[in-house]
Amino acid sequence: MSSEQLTIASLTDRVKSVAVGAPIADVHFLGDRAAFVCAEEKVALADANGEVSHVDVHSGANLCTASDGQRVVTGGDDGKVIALNAKGETSVLATDAKRRWIDNVALHPDGAFAWSAGKTAYVRSGKGEEKSFDAPSTVGGLAFAPKGLRVAVAHYNGVTLWFPNMAAKPEFLEWAGSHLAVTFSPDNKFLVTAMHEPALHGWRLADNRHMRMSGYPGRVRSMSWSAGGKGLATSGADTVIIWPFASKDGPMGKEPAMLAPLQARVSMVACHPKQDIMAAGYSDGTVLIVRLEDGAEILVRRNGGEPVSALAWNAKGTLLAFGTEDGDAGILEF
């Protein structure tokens, strides 16, 4: 245990261990059941007591996931998009005609979902109507806007804003480089992408003004909006980097907050759904809960082992689940 971890409060004795038995790629909550998405084939459903059941979803790798709290949707290298509910029941939502890998999935509150294979993004509405859009290059990320049926399609040299139900030409937001994960701010005023290089890029959607968010030593692989969307927490450094979005200019001209420094890189972040606290996972296996106001820390998992690869709160903010690249997993009742 590091000297930093000896000086902070600890909840490690309250964590229920979960026997997933495989490397963990992601985790989501379906009610109060945690769905640990394994890197290959399976999802492990676990309750707050650590009781586990395993469900087969794909015949190969689980490449991407998304959840709306009612279902977890996964895309696999078998060319299928599959939904899993809290009862452990699965259904095939879509199959790529060419059996290409499903690279990205996204969910809309009205039941619509999106997925991509290669350069093509697809949207199927809650009524079953399907539309497609061919991006100029391989799709790096997908996200639905919080209002209306608008999809952000990230790709090389920018993001395309696509309205599947409208005949209007998609809007192109340009910025050189390879754009991967993409997210809308909860108030629908900003769009941010994680790039292949160690940086974020953003746009203020009212006027498409650029927001450069750089200075990271490593790629940003995890982003999470704080309660109310006042800040965007990110991985990629040896502290949690939180960009301010409370004003109409977002982070333009402002320095980010830097919280919870360790001698390890932040690998995952997950903001609490209701309070101004967050969970952070690190490359050395540490998990912390951090108060955004002053950076106060509580230890959830000690260092030792592989990087934290999955982190999520349930919708009520009473349960926190984490998983690592070597299959260690736990649930904390908070």
N, C-alpha and C positions, 0 to 999 in steps of 0.2 A: 504494500500500500504506500502511495506517495505521501510526502510530507503535507502537500496541499489537502489531501483527502482526510488526514488525521485531524484537521482543524475545523471541519464543518459537521453539521448535524447529519445523522444517518437514518435512513429508513430501510436499510438492506435486510433487516430481520423480518420485515413485513412483506417481502416479495415472495410470491408463490412461484416455485419453479415449474416450468412447463416442458414436458418431454416431447419435443418436436422430432428429434432424431434425424435432422437433415439441415443443410445450410438454408438460411432464411433470407428471402429476397424482399419481403414486404409484410406489413401487418395492418389490418383494418378491424374495426369493431362492427359487429352486427348485433345491435342491442348491447347486451353485456357479455357477449361471447366474442373472444378475440379470434380472428381468422389469420393465422400465420401462413403466408404464402411461401411455400418452399421453392427453391431454385429449380427443382425438377418435379414435374408430374402432380404433386399433391398439395392440398391445403390442410393444415391442422387446425381444427376448431377446439377452442379451450374456454372453459368457464373460469370465474374468479378464483375457484379452488384448485385450478390447475388440471382438472379432468379433461382428457384429450380424446378426440375422435379424428381419424384421418379420412380424407375424401380425395379420390382420384379426380383430377380435372383435365389434364392434358397427357398425351402419350409421350411427351418430351419435355423440353424446358418451358417454364412459365416466364414469359418475356416481359410482361407489363401487367399492371393491375390498376383498378380504380374502384371506389366504393361510394355509395350514397347512404350508407347506414342500413339499407334494407337488403342489399345484395353486394357481393364482390364480383366484379367482372374481370376476367383474365384473358390475355392473348397469349398464344403459344406458338412454338415452332412447328406445330402440326397444322397451322393455318386456320385454327378455330378460335372463335370468341365465345367464352363460356361464362355463364352466370351461376353463382352459388348463393343460396339463401341460408338463413340462420339454422334451419332444420337439417342442413347438410345435403339438400337436394340440388342437383345441377341440371342445367339446360343449355343446349347449344344455341346461341343467338345468331351466329353467322359463321360461314365457312368460306374462305377465300377460294375462288374458282380455280386458281393456279396453285393452291396449297402453299402460297408464300407465307413467310413468317409474319405474324401480327406484331407490329413494332410498338403501337401505342393504342390505348383505349381511354375514353373519357365518358362521363355520365352527366346527364342533365336532369334537374329535379322533376321534370314532367314525364320522365320515362324514356326520353330519347337517349341514344348512345351513339358514340362515334368510335371509329377504329381506323387504323391505317396499315397498309402493306405496300412497301416500296414507295413510289411517288404518289400513290392514290390514297386519299382520305374519303371515308364513307360516313354518312349519317343516316340512321334509321329512326324515324319519329316514333312517338309512343303509339301511333296508329298503324305503324308498320310500313310507312312510305320510306323508300330508300333513295338517297341522292349521293352522288360522288363528285369529287373534285381532284383534278390532276395538278399537283404542285410542280414547280420547275425543277425540283430535286427531291431526294428522299425525305420523307416527312420525319422531322426530329422530335416533334411534340404536338399534342392536341390539348385544347381546353375550350370548354363552353363558357360564354359570358354569363355573369350572374343574372342578367335580364335579357329576355328575348332569345330567339334561336340563332345565335351568332357563334361561329367556331373560329378560334385562332389556330392556324396551321403553321407551325414553325418549320423552317427549312433553311437551306443555304442562302445567305445574303438577306435574310429577313423573315417576316411573318406575313401571311395572307389572312385577312379577315373575311370570312366566307359566310354569306347568308344563304343557307340551303333552300329556304322557301321563297326566295326573292330572285327575280330575273336580273337584278342589278349586278354589275361587274364587281367581283371581289376587290377589296381594297388592299393594296400592297404597302407594307411598312418596311422600308429598306434600311439595312445596316450590314456592312460587309462582315463576312464570317459565317460560321456554322452555328445555327440556333437550335437548341435542343429543348429541354423542358420549358413550358410556357404557362403563365398564370395571369389571370385578370385579378385586379384588386377587388375586394368585396363590394366597393361602391361603384364599380364599373368605370372608373375614371383613368385607370392606368393599366398598362400591359407590360409584363416583365418576362424576359427569357434568360435561361442559363445557357451560356455559350460553350463551345468545345474548348476554347481558350479559358484561362482562369479569370472570368469576368461575367457580370450580368449586363444586360442592356434593357432599357425600358423606353416606353413612349407615353406621353400624356395624350390621351385619346381625343381630347377636345381640339387640339391643334397639331397632333403628331410630333410634338417637340421631343427631341431625344433626351434620354437620361443615361449618362454613362456611370456605371457602378463597378469600379475596378479596384485593383490593389490586392487581390486574393493570391496566395501562394499556390493554391491548387484549384481544380475545377469544382464548381458548385453543383453538388448532386442532390441537395435537399433544400427545399424552400417551404416556409410556413407563415401564413398571415396571422398576426396576433388578433385577439378578440376585438372586434370592431374595425379591423383593418388598419389600425394606426401605425403598424410597423410590419416589415417583412424580415423574418429571421432566416438566416442562411448558414449553410455549412461552408467548408472550403478553406478555413483558416484554423489557427490554434486558439481562437476565441469564437464565440457566436457573434456574427456580424448582423446587426439589426438596422435596416434602412428606414428612415422616418417617412411616413406617408400621411400624416395628419393634416397637412396643409394642401392648398390647391396646386402647389408646385412640387409636391412629393419630395424626393431626396435631392432635387436640383439645388446646388449650392450649399448643401448641408453635409456634415460628416456623420457617418453611421455610429451607433453605439457598439461597443465591443465588450462583451460580457463573458464570464466563466472561462478565464484562460487556464489552459493546461499545457503540459509538455506533450501534447498529442493533438492531432488534427480533428476538428469536428466533422463527423461523418453523417449525422442525421439530426434534424430538428423537428419539433412538433409543439406548436403553441396550444395552450389550454383553450378550449372552446368558449369559456366564459370569464376567466380571470386573467389578469396580466402576469401570468407565469408561463413557463415553457419547460419542455424536456429537451435535453441535448445528449446525444450519443457521440462517442469519440472513437478514434482509430485504435486505442488501446483497450477498448471494451468498457470504459467508464460510462455510466449514465448519471446525469445530474438533473435535478429540478432547479430552475433558476427564476428568481423574481425579477421582472423586467425593470421595475422602478429603481432598484439599487444594486442588482446583481447578486443578492444573497443566494446561497447555494445549499441544496440538500442532496446528500449522496444516496443514490438508488442502487447502483451496482459498482463495485470496486473494479479497478483496472486488472488486467490479466486476461489474455485471450485475444480472439480475433475482433476486428472492427464491428461496431454496432451498425447493422444494416437495415433495421426496421424499428419504427417508433410511432406510437399512436395513442391518443386518448379516446375514450368513448364519448358519446355526444353529451352526456351529463357532466363529464369531467371528473368522474369519480374513480375511474380505472385507467391505468397507464400500462401499456404492453410494450415490451422491447424484444428484439431478437438479434442474433449475431451471425456472422458469416460461417461460424463453425457449428451453428445449430443450438446454441444456448439461448434460452428464452425464459421470460418471467412476466408476471402480472402483479402490479402493485395496486391495492385498494387505497385510494388517496383521501 
